[in-house]
Amino acid sequence: MLKFVTNRWITGYSGEEMRIKRRFVRWQVGGQGKVKLSDKPDWLDCVIDNIGLKGAQLCLQEKLEKDKVLKLDIALSSEYVLNLEAWVVWQKAVNGHNVYGIYFTRIKDRDKEKICQFTRSSSPQDIDKQQQEQKGGDAMDDRRVFERFDARLPLRVLNLVNGQESMAQTRDLSAKGIGFISREQLAPSTALELWMDVPSGGSPLYSRGEVAWSKPISSQEYWNGINLEEANLMGMARVLKTTRI
């Protein structure tokens, strides 16, 4: 059985890991659990360091593929079993074990409730702390899957309403949105196709989305906020690996 490695497994996060910020408080668990991957028949022992409504930190002897979305079950206890899809965001080797940070790309409301019930039964003070922090509003705003980070990358934009194509530059990025600078103002809800050049080369990163807002920042430039149709987790991982921001 796995043992709790240290009181704090990870210190000295890399820049890439710190750019992917948690939007919800993580509750410290530090207890034994189990994980079952959808393509494996057996349950695996794990240690759950912390868990929230959007992700968790797990320690396993087995290796998981980084930057991959997995279907899995997590047993917090025999009573609280979660059925999820999760993205393996980062991995560290600590004392012969593999420590992972995972982000829940699909989680049902009933599983969120199980997390809250489990945490309330084991650490009621942490639940109370989160409820106080929720009152802050913006800190708990889940409109962005990840915190946006600054990035200046070439962007080709196709306006699907009038068929016009233009070049622009990104200003900020997240897995669910793009901010970019253009020479023309775009109307809200305008559908767009986007191709972003990535420094590593290869094919541009393709996305579809629509304009959330557009505002002038000078007499000839506009800052546009785009909501993407789908959270492009793999694409953002590719950008993070190749861009120093």
C-alpha positions as a Markdown table, in Angstrom:
| # | Residue | x | y | z |
|---|---|---|---|---|
| 1 | Met | 0.0 | 0.0 | 0.0 |
| 2 | Leu | 1.2 | 3.5 | -0.8 |
| 3 | Lys | 2.3 | 5.7 | 2.1 |
| 4 | Phe | 1.8 | 9.4 | 2.4 |
| 5 | Val | 5.1 | 10.7 | 1.0 |
| 6 | Thr | 5.5 | 14.0 | 2.8 |
| 7 | Asn | 3.3 | 16.7 | 4.2 |
| 8 | Arg | 3.8 | 18.6 | 0.9 |
| 9 | Trp | 4.8 | 16.5 | -2.0 |
| 10 | Ile | 5.6 | 19.2 | -4.5 |
| 11 | Thr | 7.8 | 22.3 | -4.0 |
| 12 | Gly | 9.3 | 24.4 | -6.7 |
| 13 | Tyr | 6.6 | 24.0 | -9.4 |
| 14 | Ser | 7.8 | 24.7 | -13.0 |
| 15 | Gly | 6.5 | 27.8 | -14.8 |
| 16 | Glu | 4.3 | 25.7 | -17.0 |
| 17 | Glu | 2.5 | 24.1 | -14.0 |
| 18 | Met | 2.0 | 27.4 | -12.2 |
| 19 | Arg | 0.3 | 28.9 | -15.3 |
| 20 | Ile | -2.5 | 26.4 | -15.0 |
| 21 | Lys | -4.1 | 27.9 | -11.9 |
| 22 | Arg | -6.9 | 26.3 | -9.8 |
| 23 | Arg | -10.2 | 28.1 | -9.8 |
| 24 | Phe | -11.5 | 26.4 | -6.7 |
| 25 | Val | -10.0 | 25.8 | -3.2 |
| 26 | Arg | -8.4 | 22.3 | -2.9 |
| 27 | Trp | -9.2 | 20.5 | 0.3 |
| 28 | Gln | -6.3 | 18.6 | 1.9 |
| 29 | Val | -7.1 | 14.9 | 2.3 |
| 30 | Gly | -3.7 | 13.1 | 2.6 |
| 31 | Gly | -5.5 | 9.7 | 2.8 |
| 32 | Gln | -5.6 | 6.4 | 1.0 |
| 33 | Gly | -7.8 | 6.0 | -2.0 |
| 34 | Lys | -8.2 | 3.9 | -5.2 |
| 35 | Val | -8.2 | 4.7 | -8.9 |
| 36 | Lys | -9.5 | 2.6 | -11.7 |
| 37 | Leu | -8.8 | 3.5 | -15.4 |
| 38 | Ser | -11.6 | 2.7 | -17.9 |
| 39 | Asp | -9.2 | 0.5 | -20.0 |
| 40 | Lys | -7.9 | -1.5 | -17.0 |
| 41 | Pro | -9.7 | -4.2 | -15.0 |
| 42 | Asp | -8.2 | -3.6 | -11.6 |
| 43 | Trp | -8.3 | -0.9 | -9.0 |
| 44 | Leu | -5.0 | 0.8 | -8.2 |
| 45 | Asp | -3.9 | 2.0 | -4.7 |
| 46 | Cys | -3.3 | 5.7 | -4.5 |
| 47 | Val | -2.8 | 8.5 | -2.0 |
| 48 | Ile | -5.1 | 11.6 | -2.5 |
| 49 | Asp | -3.2 | 14.6 | -1.3 |
| 50 | Asn | -5.9 | 17.1 | -2.1 |
| 51 | Ile | -9.1 | 17.4 | -4.1 |
| 52 | Gly | -11.5 | 20.1 | -5.2 |
| 53 | Leu | -14.5 | 20.4 | -7.6 |
| 54 | Lys | -12.1 | 20.9 | -10.5 |
| 55 | Gly | -9.1 | 18.6 | -9.9 |
| 56 | Ala | -7.0 | 16.6 | -7.6 |
| 57 | Gln | -3.4 | 15.7 | -6.7 |
| 58 | Leu | -2.8 | 11.9 | -6.6 |
| 59 | Cys | 0.2 | 9.7 | -5.9 |
| 60 | Leu | 0.4 | 6.3 | -7.7 |
| 61 | Gln | 3.1 | 3.7 | -8.3 |
| 62 | Glu | 1.8 | 3.3 | -11.8 |
| 63 | Lys | 2.6 | 5.7 | -14.7 |
| 64 | Leu | -0.1 | 7.8 | -16.3 |
| 65 | Glu | 0.4 | 9.5 | -19.7 |
| 66 | Lys | 0.9 | 13.2 | -19.3 |
| 67 | Asp | -1.2 | 15.6 | -21.4 |
| 68 | Lys | -3.9 | 13.0 | -22.0 |
| 69 | Val | -7.6 | 12.9 | -21.1 |
| 70 | Leu | -8.5 | 9.7 | -19.2 |
| 71 | Lys | -11.8 | 8.2 | -18.1 |
| 72 | Leu | -11.4 | 6.9 | -14.6 |
| 73 | Asp | -13.1 | 6.2 | -11.3 |
| 74 | Ile | -11.7 | 7.6 | -8.0 |
| 75 | Ala | -12.7 | 5.9 | -4.8 |
| 76 | Leu | -12.4 | 8.5 | -1.9 |
| 77 | Ser | -13.8 | 5.8 | 0.3 |
| 78 | Ser | -16.1 | 2.8 | -0.1 |
| 79 | Glu | -19.1 | 5.2 | 0.1 |
| 80 | Tyr | -17.8 | 7.9 | -2.2 |
| 81 | Val | -16.8 | 6.8 | -5.6 |
| 82 | Leu | -16.4 | 9.3 | -8.5 |
| 83 | Asn | -16.8 | 8.6 | -12.2 |
| 84 | Leu | -14.8 | 11.2 | -14.2 |
| 85 | Glu | -12.9 | 12.3 | -17.2 |
| 86 | Ala | -9.7 | 14.0 | -16.2 |
| 87 | Trp | -6.7 | 15.7 | -17.9 |
| 88 | Val | -3.2 | 14.8 | -16.6 |
| 89 | Val | -1.7 | 18.2 | -16.4 |
| 90 | Trp | 1.6 | 17.5 | -14.7 |
| 91 | Gln | 3.7 | 14.7 | -13.2 |
| 92 | Lys | 6.5 | 14.5 | -10.7 |
| 93 | Ala | 8.6 | 11.6 | -9.5 |
| 94 | Val | 8.9 | 11.7 | -5.6 |
| 95 | Asn | 10.6 | 9.0 | -3.5 |
| 96 | Gly | 9.9 | 6.3 | -6.1 |
| 97 | His | 6.3 | 7.2 | -6.7 |
| 98 | Asn | 4.5 | 9.2 | -9.3 |
| 99 | Val | 2.6 | 12.3 | -8.2 |
| 100 | Tyr | 0.1 | 13.8 | -10.6 |
| 101 | Gly | -2.0 | 16.9 | -10.9 |
| 102 | Ile | -5.2 | 16.2 | -12.7 |
| 103 | Tyr | -8.0 | 18.5 | -14.0 |
| 104 | Phe | -11.6 | 17.2 | -14.2 |
| 105 | Thr | -12.7 | 17.8 | -17.8 |
| 106 | Arg | -16.1 | 16.1 | -17.0 |
| 107 | Ile | -17.6 | 15.8 | -13.6 |
| 108 | Lys | -21.3 | 15.3 | -12.8 |
| 109 | Asp | -23.1 | 17.4 | -10.2 |
| 110 | Arg | -23.7 | 14.3 | -8.1 |
| 111 | Asp | -19.9 | 13.6 | -8.0 |
| 112 | Lys | -19.3 | 17.2 | -6.9 |
| 113 | Glu | -21.8 | 16.6 | -4.1 |
| 114 | Lys | -19.9 | 13.4 | -3.1 |
| 115 | Ile | -16.7 | 15.4 | -2.9 |
| 116 | Cys | -18.3 | 18.0 | -0.7 |
| 117 | Gln | -19.9 | 15.3 | 1.5 |
| 118 | Phe | -16.7 | 13.4 | 1.8 |
| 119 | Thr | -14.7 | 16.5 | 2.7 |
| 120 | Arg | -17.3 | 17.7 | 5.2 |
| 121 | Ser | -17.2 | 14.3 | 7.0 |
| 122 | Ser | -13.4 | 14.3 | 7.2 |
| 123 | Ser | -12.4 | 18.1 | 7.3 |
| 124 | Pro | -15.5 | 20.2 | 8.0 |
| 125 | Gln | -13.3 | 23.3 | 8.7 |
| 126 | Asp | -12.0 | 23.2 | 5.1 |
| 127 | Ile | -15.6 | 23.3 | 3.7 |
| 128 | Asp | -16.3 | 26.3 | 5.9 |
| 129 | Lys | -13.2 | 28.0 | 4.6 |
| 130 | Gln | -14.2 | 27.5 | 1.0 |
| 131 | Gln | -17.7 | 28.8 | 1.7 |
| 132 | Gln | -16.2 | 32.0 | 3.1 |
| 133 | Glu | -13.9 | 32.4 | 0.1 |
| 134 | Gln | -16.8 | 31.9 | -2.3 |
| 135 | Lys | -18.2 | 35.1 | -1.1 |
| 136 | Gly | -15.4 | 36.9 | -2.8 |
| 137 | Gly | -17.1 | 36.3 | -6.2 |
| 138 | Asp | -14.3 | 36.7 | -8.7 |
| 139 | Ala | -12.0 | 34.2 | -7.0 |
| 140 | Met | -14.6 | 31.5 | -7.6 |
| 141 | Asp | -15.7 | 32.6 | -11.1 |
| 142 | Asp | -15.7 | 29.5 | -13.3 |
| 143 | Arg | -16.4 | 31.2 | -16.6 |
| 144 | Arg | -12.8 | 30.5 | -17.6 |
| 145 | Val | -11.6 | 26.9 | -17.2 |
| 146 | Phe | -8.1 | 28.1 | -16.6 |
| 147 | Glu | -6.7 | 31.5 | -15.7 |
| 148 | Arg | -5.7 | 33.4 | -18.8 |
| 149 | Phe | -2.0 | 34.0 | -19.4 |
| 150 | Asp | -0.3 | 36.6 | -21.6 |
| 151 | Ala | 0.8 | 35.4 | -25.0 |
| 152 | Arg | 1.8 | 37.2 | -28.2 |
| 153 | Leu | 1.4 | 34.8 | -31.1 |
| 154 | Pro | 0.4 | 35.3 | -34.8 |
| 155 | Leu | -3.3 | 34.5 | -35.5 |
| 156 | Arg | -5.2 | 34.1 | -38.7 |
| 157 | Val | -8.9 | 34.9 | -38.3 |
| 158 | Leu | -11.8 | 34.0 | -40.7 |
| 159 | Asn | -15.0 | 35.8 | -40.1 |
| 160 | Leu | -17.7 | 33.2 | -40.9 |
| 161 | Val | -20.4 | 35.9 | -41.2 |
| 162 | Asn | -18.9 | 38.0 | -44.1 |
| 163 | Gly | -16.1 | 35.6 | -45.2 |
| 164 | Gln | -13.3 | 38.1 | -44.6 |
| 165 | Glu | -9.9 | 36.8 | -43.5 |
| 166 | Ser | -7.4 | 38.9 | -41.5 |
| 167 | Met | -4.2 | 38.6 | -39.5 |
| 168 | Ala | -4.1 | 39.4 | -35.8 |
| 169 | Gln | -2.0 | 38.8 | -32.7 |
| 170 | Thr | -3.1 | 37.0 | -29.6 |
| 171 | Arg | -2.9 | 39.0 | -26.3 |
| 172 | Asp | -4.0 | 36.3 | -23.9 |
| 173 | Leu | -5.0 | 32.6 | -23.9 |
| 174 | Ser | -6.8 | 30.0 | -21.9 |
| 175 | Ala | -8.2 | 26.6 | -22.7 |
| 176 | Lys | -11.6 | 28.1 | -23.3 |
| 177 | Gly | -10.9 | 31.5 | -24.7 |
| 178 | Ile | -8.6 | 33.7 | -26.7 |
| 179 | Gly | -8.0 | 37.5 | -26.6 |
| 180 | Phe | -6.5 | 39.1 | -29.7 |
| 181 | Ile | -5.8 | 42.5 | -31.2 |
| 182 | Ser | -7.3 | 43.4 | -34.6 |
| 183 | Arg | -7.6 | 46.4 | -36.8 |
| 184 | Glu | -11.4 | 46.2 | -37.0 |
| 185 | Gln | -14.1 | 45.9 | -34.4 |
| 186 | Leu | -16.1 | 42.6 | -34.4 |
| 187 | Ala | -19.8 | 42.4 | -33.5 |
| 188 | Pro | -20.7 | 40.2 | -30.5 |
| 189 | Ser | -21.7 | 36.6 | -31.3 |
| 190 | Thr | -19.8 | 36.7 | -34.6 |
| 191 | Ala | -18.7 | 33.2 | -35.5 |
| 192 | Leu | -14.9 | 32.8 | -36.2 |
| 193 | Glu | -12.4 | 30.2 | -37.3 |
| 194 | Leu | -8.9 | 30.7 | -35.9 |
| 195 | Trp | -5.5 | 29.4 | -36.7 |
| 196 | Met | -2.7 | 30.2 | -34.2 |
| 197 | Asp | 1.0 | 29.8 | -35.0 |
| 198 | Val | 2.9 | 27.9 | -32.3 |
| 199 | Pro | 6.7 | 28.6 | -31.9 |
| 200 | Ser | 7.5 | 24.9 | -32.1 |
| 201 | Gly | 6.4 | 24.9 | -35.8 |
| 202 | Gly | 4.2 | 22.2 | -37.4 |
| 203 | Ser | 0.6 | 22.8 | -38.2 |
| 204 | Pro | -1.2 | 25.9 | -36.6 |
| 205 | Leu | -3.5 | 25.3 | -33.7 |
| 206 | Tyr | -7.1 | 25.4 | -35.1 |
| 207 | Ser | -10.1 | 26.6 | -33.1 |
| 208 | Arg | -13.7 | 27.8 | -33.6 |
| 209 | Gly | -15.5 | 30.3 | -31.4 |
| 210 | Glu | -17.6 | 33.4 | -31.3 |
| 211 | Val | -17.0 | 37.0 | -30.2 |
| 212 | Ala | -17.9 | 37.7 | -26.6 |
| 213 | Trp | -16.9 | 41.4 | -26.7 |
| 214 | Ser | -14.8 | 43.9 | -28.7 |
| 215 | Lys | -13.5 | 47.2 | -27.4 |
| 216 | Pro | -11.2 | 49.9 | -28.8 |
| 217 | Ile | -7.7 | 50.3 | -27.3 |
| 218 | Ser | -6.5 | 52.9 | -29.8 |
| 219 | Ser | -7.8 | 54.7 | -32.9 |
| 220 | Gln | -6.8 | 51.7 | -35.1 |
| 221 | Glu | -6.8 | 48.7 | -32.8 |
| 222 | Tyr | -9.5 | 46.6 | -31.0 |
| 223 | Trp | -9.1 | 44.1 | -28.2 |
| 224 | Asn | -11.5 | 41.1 | -28.8 |
| 225 | Gly | -12.5 | 38.4 | -26.4 |
| 226 | Ile | -13.4 | 35.0 | -28.0 |
| 227 | Asn | -15.2 | 32.1 | -26.4 |
| 228 | Leu | -14.1 | 28.8 | -27.9 |
| 229 | Glu | -16.7 | 26.2 | -28.8 |
| 230 | Glu | -14.7 | 23.5 | -26.9 |
| 231 | Ala | -12.0 | 23.6 | -24.3 |
| 232 | Asn | -8.8 | 22.9 | -26.3 |
| 233 | Leu | -6.8 | 21.2 | -23.5 |
| 234 | Met | -4.3 | 19.4 | -25.7 |
| 235 | Gly | -3.7 | 22.6 | -27.7 |
| 236 | Met | -3.0 | 24.7 | -24.7 |
| 237 | Ala | -0.6 | 22.1 | -23.4 |
| 238 | Arg | 1.3 | 22.4 | -26.7 |
| 239 | Val | 1.5 | 26.2 | -26.4 |
| 240 | Leu | 2.6 | 26.0 | -22.8 |
| 241 | Lys | 5.5 | 23.7 | -23.7 |
| 242 | Thr | 6.8 | 25.9 | -26.4 |
| 243 | Thr | 6.1 | 29.4 | -25.2 |
| 244 | Arg | 8.0 | 31.3 | -22.5 |
| 245 | Ile | 5.5 | 33.8 | -21.1 |
